[in-house]
Amino acid sequence: MNQSHQIDEVRMIPIDKIEVINPRARDSHTFGEIVKNIQAIGLKKPIKVTPRNGTGDAEKYLLVCGEGRLKAYKSLGEATIPALVVDVSDEDAFIMSLAENIARRCYRPLELLAGIRRLEELGYSARAIAEKTGLKPDYVAGILRLLHQGEERLVIAVEAGRISLTAALTIAGAGDNDGANVKSGV
């Protein structure tokens, strides 16, 4: 990550001043459990935000992690939420959010793909993406290769554990030799 200075301060932040930069889909059961838990014992871990300049003098924050907790607080009618305020760039905030989702292993395949694709669009190499996310470099390189070939369905099958990355790469590469065989008359 880029040089950043952590403020390391927990503050009560107005919920309506927080923007989610890496939204995740949740099933209603999981969300309901988060809400019930917060109702019963309160918030065990604050969300993490980074400050940004809003229009005029208005304060604004980007959510780094804790979207489920934020939505639960909002659904409970709360106006503010405890948040650890850190000072990081937009890019680093996105990377931190993606890395947390990967570490939790509760991500959905399409979310992971979108994150890897976005990091590549930001100019990161497969090796740099691997370092920032904790994924293996060969895995990231293979996923990017499949994405470049338009093989999203194969990538989703890999992420779902239905086929191995090696098998997906073999399947994707199988079509590369068909043209050569047709030209040679085989």
N, C-alpha and C positions, 0 to 999 in steps of 0.2 A: 504494500500500500504506500501511497504517498506520505510525506511527512505530515503528521497531524498532531494536534495538541488536544488531549482529552481534558475536558473541563471537570469530569468526574463529580458532577454535582447532581443530586436528586432534587428535582423541583416539581411542584404541581403545575402542570401545563394544561391550558385550555384545549379540550379535545377538538374543537372546531378550528384550531390553528395548526393541526397536524395533517400533513399530506402523506399518503401511502405511496412509496416509490416502487415497491416490488410486491404487488398484491398476490395473494394466494387464495385458492378456492378451498373451502372447508365443507365437510358434510354437516348437516344440521345436528346430528348426534354429538359429534365432537365439539361443535360450538356450544351446544346446550350444556355439555359437561364443564366447559370453561366457565360459563355463566354461573352455573350452580356452585362450582368451587369458589369463585370470587364472592358470591353471595354468602356462602357458609363461613369462609375463613379470611376473606379479603385477598388483596393482591400480594402474592408471595415474592414476586420479582418485578421490579419496575420495567416499563418499556424503555427502549433506547431511541433517542431522537438527536438530530443535529440542527442547530439554528440556521435560519436563512432570513434574508431581508424580504419583507413583504412590501406591499404597496404603501407608500407614505411611511408612517412610523409604525405600522402594524408588524407585530412579531409573527413569525411563521416557522414551522419546523418540518423536517422530513423525517418520516418514521424509518429507523434503521432496523429494529426488530420489535416484535410484540403485537402484530396486527390482530391476532385473536383476542388478546387481552384488551386492546384498544376498542375493538368492536363490542366486546362483552361489556366494558364500562359504559360505552355509548348506549347499548341496549338497556342497561340498568338505569338510564336517565342521568348519569353523572355528567357534570360539566367539565371537570378536570381529572387528570390522571397523574400518578407519580411517574416521573420519567428521569432516567439518567441522561444528562445532556452531554454530548460529546461533540467536539469540533472536528469534522472531517469533510472532505470534498464530496460532491454528488456521486462521483465515480466510486470513491471508497465506501460511501454509505451503501451503494448498490452491491458492491462486492461483499461487504460485511453481511448484508441481508441474505444474499445468495448462499454464502458460506454457512450461515446459521441454519438455513433451510436444508442444505445438504447434510450437515452434521446431524440434524435431527432425524434424517432418513424418512421424513414424512412428506417429502415433496412429491409432486405428481410429475410424471415424465415430461409432459409438455412444459412445465415450469422450468425444469432443469435445462431442457433444450433451449428455451427462450433466453435463459440466463447465459448459457455458454455462447449462444449466437450473439447476444448483445455484447459480451466481453470481446468477442472476436471483432465485432463492428467497431468497438472502441480502440482497436489496434493491438490487442493482446495476442500473443502467439499461443499455440496449444500448451507449450511448456509453462508459460506465465499463467494461463488459466488454471492449469493443474496446481501450480504452486499456491495460487490465491484461494482455490476451492478445496484443496486436499484430495482431489481426484488424481488418478495415475495419469502421467503424460501420454502413454500409449492409448489409454481409454479416451481421453479428450481428443487426441489426434484422429482416432477412428471415428468418433462421433461427428467431428467436424467434416471428415471425409464423406461420411454418409449424408450429412446435411447438404454439402456442396453438390452431391449427386442427386439431390431431391428425394432421398430415401427416408423421409420422415417416418413412414410406417415401419421400416426396419429398425429405426432408432427407438421407436416406442416399444417394439417387441423386445429389444435388448433391455431397455429400462424396466420392462415388466417382468423380465427374467424368463421369457418364453424361448429366446434363442441367445446364443453367446455373441459377443461382438465379433469374434473371428468368423462365425458362421454368417453373420449379417454382411460383413465385408466381402466374404466369398460370394454370397448371393448377388450383391451389388456389382461385383466385378465380373460375374459370369456373363453378363450381357456385353462386356467389352470385347470378348473374343468372338462373339457371334458374327460380327461384321467381317472379321478376318477369315472365318471359315466359309462364309458365303462367297467372298471374293475369290478364294482359292478353289471353290467348287467342292469343298468337303461337305 
